Amino acid sequence: MATINKNYLKLPGSYLFSTIGNKVREYSLAHPEAKIIRLGIGDVTLPIAPKVIEVLHSAVDEMGAEASFKGYAPDLGYDFLRNTISERAYKTIGCDIAADEIFVSDGAKSDCGNIQEIFGLDNKVAVCDPVYPVYVDSNVMAGRSGEYDTLTGRFRDIIYMPCTAENGFMPEFPEETPDLIYLCFPNNPTGTVMDKETLQKWVDYANENNAIILYDAAYEAYISEEGIPHSIYECDGARTCAIEFRSFSKTAGFTGLRLGFTVIPKELEAGGEKLWPLWARRHGTKYNGAPYIVQKAGEAVYSDEGQKQIKEQIAYYMENARIILEGVKAAGFTAYGGVNAPYIWLKTPDDMTSWEFFDYLLEKGNVVGTPGSGFGPSGEHYFRLTAFGNRENTIEAIERIKKL
């Protein structure tokens, strides 16, 4: 008789963004006249940059000619993209990351969820709280979490590191020493960043405790302030304790193309075993590679023309972030983020729960955001707004919020 992986039964409810989607659909069916503005799920709205489109067309033409046709992509990614990432994303900021330490994939979300497969089930996992749900959910599915406590909103065997207004939304070293530490900066959902001095302390902590940092740098392109690291490999000793994830989804608008990569330095070890060959084996067995045309598009992102156009798009979204942040503050809300990240972290009014505020905002303002409790127990009484809408809708949404 076939059986199921009972770890899946430990997950409470449905995936956060599925729940949001269902609520919005139900409201839309009941109120077809309502113009709903979505500042919740972080999908981009600007079209892909012209230089990238140009290269996509060229790559499609290549696929239509026998001499230039490409079949399966190499397991770890095409050399042209890995070499470009090494040179343009890392060596330009002083990080010695070799091309063969870069693993091309269909996105950071997949890699963040799948990386745990190369680690033993006896590893203790630490996460910031609140945090992107994939980190916790994938470890629950694997069997590292223990049972879910409905009273605390926490899994028994996950180490939660509260990130609150009181500590500047920065995690503190936990009392129990973890083996795997998930860090995401610029942070989703709070929009905060970690300076280099603080990140260096985490690298030192990981090396001292033989822990591995799983560093999600998906939003590094949105950093605008000096002194904020774009990569964990800017810190001394990171090559012996850190894996880094990056994405083209928000950086270059690839949410409809899907492309990302993971960096695993050759010397990185766990339990006396090198991690590079383990992830390479996993990649070769369970992943067919991002298509050639998408990897060519990724290469175009790093061209001079591509970088200019993409920075203009990021500036557009960050202007949206400024409009949202200043607008909600003018409306009397306490809010954070929105300077080095496309996320604004809003304190709900009148001690509303985050889901109560979600319903209130949807019904009274026809605006959709993301309940903070969906990111972890410390996210309760907070709400995430995103800057990825178009300008007209962003301004209208803020005007609606001001009138509530």
C-alpha positions in Angstrom: 0.0 0.0 0.0 1.3 3.4 -0.9 1.8 5.8 2.0 2.4 9.6 2.2 5.1 11.7 3.7 3.3 12.5 7.0 5.6 15.6 7.5 3.4 17.4 5.1 0.5 17.0 7.5 2.4 19.1 10.0 2.0 22.2 7.8 -0.8 24.4 9.1 -3.3 25.4 6.5 -2.4 26.2 2.9 0.6 28.1 1.6 0.4 31.8 2.6 0.0 33.3 -1.0 -2.5 30.6 -2.0 -4.7 31.7 0.9 -4.4 35.3 -0.1 -5.3 34.4 -3.7 -8.4 32.5 -2.6 -9.6 35.3 -0.4 -9.2 37.9 -3.2 -10.9 35.6 -5.7 -13.9 35.2 -3.4 -14.2 38.9 -2.8 -13.9 39.6 -6.5 -16.7 37.2 -7.3 -18.9 38.8 -4.7 -18.0 42.4 -5.8 -17.3 42.3 -9.5 -17.5 46.1 -9.7 -14.5 46.6 -7.3 -11.1 47.7 -8.7 -8.7 45.8 -6.6 -5.1 47.0 -6.3 -2.6 44.4 -5.3 0.4 45.5 -3.2 0.8 42.0 -1.7 2.4 39.2 -3.7 5.7 40.4 -5.0 5.2 39.9 -8.8 6.8 42.5 -11.0 4.8 44.7 -13.4 7.3 46.4 -15.7 8.1 44.6 -19.0 11.5 42.9 -19.4 14.3 45.3 -20.3 14.7 46.0 -24.1 18.3 44.6 -24.2 17.1 41.3 -22.7 14.2 41.1 -25.1 16.6 41.6 -28.0 18.8 38.8 -26.8 15.8 36.5 -26.2 14.7 37.0 -29.8 18.2 36.2 -31.0 18.3 33.1 -28.9 14.9 31.9 -30.2 16.3 32.3 -33.7 19.3 30.2 -32.8 16.9 27.4 -31.6 15.3 27.4 -35.1 18.6 26.7 -37.0 20.3 23.3 -37.0 23.8 24.7 -36.6 22.9 26.7 -33.5 20.2 24.6 -31.9 20.6 23.7 -28.2 19.1 20.7 -26.4 19.4 20.0 -22.7 21.4 22.6 -20.8 24.5 21.5 -18.9 23.7 20.3 -15.4 25.3 23.2 -13.6 24.5 25.9 -16.2 26.1 27.2 -19.4 29.7 28.5 -19.1 28.8 31.8 -20.8 26.4 32.7 -18.0 28.5 31.3 -15.1 31.6 33.2 -16.3 29.6 36.4 -16.6 28.1 36.1 -13.1 31.6 35.4 -11.7 33.0 38.5 -13.4 30.2 41.0 -13.2 28.3 40.0 -10.0 31.2 39.0 -7.8 34.7 40.0 -8.9 33.5 43.6 -9.4 32.7 43.8 -5.7 35.9 42.1 -4.6 34.5 38.5 -4.1 36.6 35.7 -5.6 33.9 33.4 -6.7 34.9 31.1 -9.5 32.5 30.3 -12.4 32.4 26.6 -11.4 31.2 27.5 -7.9 28.0 28.9 -9.5 25.0 26.6 -10.0 22.4 28.0 -12.4 18.7 27.1 -11.6 15.1 28.1 -12.3 15.1 30.5 -9.3 16.1 31.2 -5.7 12.8 30.0 -4.3 13.5 26.5 -5.6 17.1 26.5 -4.4 16.2 27.8 -1.0 13.7 25.0 -0.6 15.9 22.3 -2.1 19.2 23.0 -0.5 18.2 21.3 2.7 18.2 17.9 0.8 22.0 17.7 1.1 22.0 18.1 4.9 21.2 15.4 7.5 17.8 15.4 9.2 19.6 15.8 12.6 20.6 19.3 11.8 19.1 22.1 14.0 17.7 24.8 11.8 17.5 28.5 12.8 15.4 31.1 11.0 14.7 34.8 11.5 11.1 35.4 12.7 9.3 36.8 10.6 10.8 35.1 7.5 10.0 34.0 4.0 7.8 30.8 4.5 9.8 28.6 2.1 12.7 28.2 4.6 10.6 26.7 7.4 8.1 24.8 5.1 10.8 22.9 3.2 12.4 21.8 6.5 9.0 20.7 7.8 8.5 18.6 4.7 11.9 17.0 5.2 11.2 16.1 8.8 13.4 18.5 10.8 10.7 20.6 12.4 9.0 18.5 15.1 5.4 19.1 15.8 3.6 22.4 15.3 2.4 24.3 18.4 -0.9 26.0 17.6 -0.6 28.2 20.7 2.8 29.7 19.9 2.7 29.4 16.1 6.1 27.7 16.2 7.5 24.2 15.3 9.1 22.5 18.3 12.5 21.8 16.7 13.0 25.0 14.7 15.1 27.7 16.4 13.3 31.0 15.9 15.3 34.3 16.1 12.7 37.1 16.7 13.2 40.2 14.6 11.2 43.0 16.1 11.0 46.7 16.4 12.8 46.4 19.7 15.9 44.9 18.2 15.7 46.8 14.9 14.5 43.7 13.1 17.9 42.1 13.4 18.3 38.5 14.6 20.4 37.9 17.7 22.6 34.8 18.3 20.2 32.1 19.7 20.7 30.4 23.0 20.7 27.0 21.3 23.5 26.6 18.8 22.1 25.9 15.3 23.7 23.9 12.5 21.9 25.6 9.6 21.2 29.4 9.7 18.9 31.0 7.2 19.6 34.8 6.7 17.9 37.0 4.1 19.1 40.6 3.6 17.7 42.9 2.3 15.0 41.2 4.2 11.7 39.8 3.1 9.3 40.8 4.6 10.6 43.6 6.8 12.7 45.4 4.2 15.6 45.9 6.6 19.3 45.4 5.8 22.3 44.1 7.7 25.5 46.2 7.7 28.8 44.6 6.9 30.1 44.7 10.5 27.0 42.8 11.8 27.1 40.3 9.0 30.8 39.7 9.7 29.8 38.7 13.3 27.4 36.1 11.9 30.1 34.7 9.7 32.5 34.5 12.6 29.7 32.9 14.7 29.1 30.3 12.0 32.8 29.4 11.7 33.2 29.2 15.4 30.2 26.8 15.7 30.8 24.7 12.5 27.4 26.0 11.3 26.4 26.8 7.7 24.7 30.1 6.8 22.2 29.8 4.0 22.2 33.4 2.7 19.3 34.7 0.5 20.6 37.7 -1.4 17.6 37.9 -3.8 17.1 41.6 -3.3 20.8 42.8 -3.2 20.2 44.9 -6.4 17.9 47.2 -4.4 20.5 48.2 -1.9 21.1 52.0 -2.2 23.0 52.9 0.9 26.8 52.7 1.4 28.2 50.1 3.7 25.6 47.4 3.1 27.1 44.2 1.6 25.6 42.9 -1.6 27.1 39.4 -0.9 28.0 37.5 2.2 31.3 36.7 0.5 32.3 40.3 1.1 33.0 39.1 4.7 36.2 37.4 5.7 35.8 33.7 6.2 32.5 33.4 4.4 33.8 30.8 1.9 34.1 28.3 4.7 30.6 28.7 6.2 28.2 30.2 3.7 26.0 29.3 0.7 24.4 32.2 -1.2 21.2 32.3 -3.3 20.4 34.9 -5.9 17.5 35.5 -8.3 16.8 37.3 -11.6 13.1 37.5 -10.7 13.0 40.8 -9.0 16.4 42.1 -10.1 15.5 41.8 -13.8 11.8 41.1 -13.9 12.2 37.4 -14.7 9.2 36.2 -12.7 7.8 34.8 -15.9 11.1 33.4 -17.2 12.5 31.9 -14.0 16.2 32.1 -13.5 18.5 32.1 -10.4 21.7 30.6 -9.1 23.4 29.3 -6.0 27.0 29.7 -5.0 28.8 26.9 -3.1 32.5 27.5 -2.5 34.8 24.5 -3.2 36.2 24.4 0.3 32.8 24.5 2.1 32.3 21.4 4.3 29.7 19.9 6.7 30.5 16.8 8.8 33.9 16.5 7.0 32.3 16.3 3.6 32.6 18.8 0.8 29.2 20.3 -0.1 30.0 21.3 -3.7 30.0 17.7 -5.1 26.8 16.9 -3.1 24.9 19.8 -4.6 26.4 19.1 -8.1 25.1 15.5 -7.8 21.7 16.7 -6.7 21.6 19.2 -9.5 22.5 16.5 -12.1 19.9 14.0 -10.8 16.9 16.2 -10.1 17.2 19.3 -12.4 17.2 19.6 -16.2 18.6 23.2 -16.2 17.1 26.5 -17.2 16.5 26.7 -20.9 19.3 28.1 -23.2 17.2 31.1 -24.2 16.6 32.0 -20.6 20.3 31.7 -19.7 21.1 33.9 -22.7 18.7 36.4 -21.3 20.5 36.2 -17.9 23.8 36.9 -19.6 22.2 40.0 -21.2 21.2 41.3 -17.8 24.9 41.8 -17.0 25.7 43.7 -20.2 26.4 47.4 -19.9 23.2 48.2 -21.7 21.2 45.6 -19.8 22.5 46.9 -16.4 21.6 50.5 -17.3 18.0 49.5 -18.2 17.5 47.3 -15.2 18.8 49.9 -12.8 16.2 52.3 -14.2 13.5 49.7 -13.5 14.8 49.2 -10.0 14.7 52.9 -9.5 11.1 52.9 -10.6 10.1 50.4 -8.0 12.1 52.1 -5.3 10.3 55.3 -6.1 7.1 53.3 -5.6 8.5 52.2 -2.2 9.2 55.8 -1.2 5.6 56.8 -2.2 4.2 53.9 -0.1 6.5 54.5 2.9 5.9 58.2 3.1 2.2 57.8 2.3 1.4 55.3 5.1 3.4 57.3 7.5 1.5 60.4 6.6 -1.7 58.4 7.2 -0.5 57.8 10.8 0.9 54.3 10.4 4.3 53.1 11.8 6.3 51.6 9.0 9.7 50.3 8.2 11.8 49.2 5.2 11.3 50.7 1.7 14.8 52.2 1.4 17.1 49.3 0.5 14.3 46.9 -0.4 11.0 46.9 -2.3 9.1 46.0 0.9 7.3 48.2 3.5 6.6 46.6 6.9 3.6 48.2 8.4 2.3 48.1 12.0 -1.4 47.3 12.0 -3.6 49.9 13.7 -5.7 49.5 16.8 -4.0 46.2 17.7 -5.7 44.5 14.7 -4.4 41.0 13.9 -2.7 40.9 10.5 -5.5 38.9 8.9 -8.1 41.3 10.4 -6.2 44.2 8.8 -6.0 42.2 5.5 -9.8 41.8 5.4 -10.3 45.5 6.5 -8.0 46.8 3.8 -9.6 44.6 1.1 -13.2 45.4 2.0 -12.8 49.1 2.8 -10.0 50.1 0.4 -10.0 47.3 -2.2 -6.2 47.1 -1.6 -4.4 43.8 -1.1 -1.3 43.3 1.1 0.3 40.4 2.9 -0.5 39.5 6.5 2.6 39.5 8.6 1.6 36.5 10.7 2.1 34.4 7.5 5.8 35.0 7.8 6.0 33.7 11.4 4.7 34.5 14.9 6.7 37.7 15.3 5.0 39.0 12.2 1.6 39.2 14.0 0.2 42.8 14.1 2.3 43.6 11.0 1.6 43.8 7.3 3.7 43.8 4.2 3.2 46.1 1.2 5.2 45.7 -2.0 6.5 48.3 -4.5 6.1 46.2 -7.6 2.9 47.7 -8.9 2.6 50.4 -11.6 2.9 54.0 -10.5 -0.7 55.0 -11.1 -2.1 52.1 -9.0 0.5 52.6 -6.3 -0.5 56.2 -5.9 -4.2 55.3 -5.9 -3.7 52.6 -3.4 -2.0 55.0 -1.0 -4.7 57.6 -1.4 -7.3 54.9 -0.5 -5.4 53.9 2.6 -5.2 57.6 3.7 -9.0 57.8 3.5 -9.6 54.8 5.7 
